[in-house]
Amino acid sequence: MSTLTKVLIVLLTVFSIFLCGIVVTYVANAENQRERADGLQRNIQAAKSREVDAQQQLEEEKKKAQDEKAKLNEQILAFNTQIQNLQGELDRTKREKDQLVQQVAGMAATVETTAAAAKQQTTLFEAEHQKVATLEADHANRGKELDETNQMLLEKMALIADLEVKVRQLTESYQEAESRLNQYLQQYGRITTKPVTTVAPRATVQPMALTPPQTRTISLNGQVTAVNMANKLAEISIGAAAGVRPEMKFHVIRGDRVVADVLILETWPDKAVGNVVILQQGLEPRAGDRVATNL
């Protein structure tokens, strides 16, 4: 065997060994690449699965957000409605407060008028009492005139007593209305000072021992001058001067039909106020209707 052949054999052997190493390396790298490819494929699948889950969660969160938005919109609408209702209630309360203020002012004027009338009646009573003293001195010659004067005195004393009672009742009503007004004002942080209302003590007069007049049934007629159906009150055009007394009942007549009844609560010399009693649903008294004690 020649040297060249030996060299070629050695080179072939070395090349074979090198080629085997390369093949082994390639096979090993191929396995590694296959494992990496499988791992990447698994990662891709996992990522896709997570993406699907994330998409589902995103849709669920969007749906929840829309539901929450709808609920919040409903709550906002409910709050707006409640705010409107409260605003309406506040406006109504303000109107009631203004009405109460006007009523208190009217009651104050009525109290002043009644006090002036009571003072005038007291003056008349004193004048009549002086007349009685003069007539007693001439009792023998003017017995009949003295009896008539005593009868007049008794009627005026009864009228004065009624007026004093009405003044006291009006004062109590005025104080009650002032208290209600204070309660309304206190709800809004405004406090008014309740005026001190005083009523003169009732004078004690000892009438002479005379035979009291006999009571008789009277027929009174008048008209309705004002109506307040919110408080079921009505005002009529006749009062104590015509013989109207508390607890009297008047029939409200319109045409030939009885509309309602009025039970008298307070009287003044020329007018009276009473509680309205509805007799038929849908029929209410109004200004201008006729009132009478007897049908």
Buried (B, 14 or more C-beta within 10 A) or exposed (E): EEEEEEEEEEEEEEEEEEEEEEEEEEEEEEEEEEEEEEEEEEEEEEEEEEEEEEEEEEEEEEEEEEEEEEEEEEEEEEEEEEEEEEEEEEEEEEEBBEEBBEBBEEBBEBBEEBBEBBEEBBEEBEEBBEBBEEBEEEEEEBEEEBEEBBBEBBEBBEBBEBBBEBBEBBBEBBBEBBEBBBEBBEEEEEEEEEEEEEEEEEEEEEEEEEEEEEEEEEEBBBBBBEBEEEEBBBBBBBBBEBEBEBEBEBBBBBEEEBBBBBBBBBBBBEBBBBBBBBEEEEBBBBEEBBBBBEE
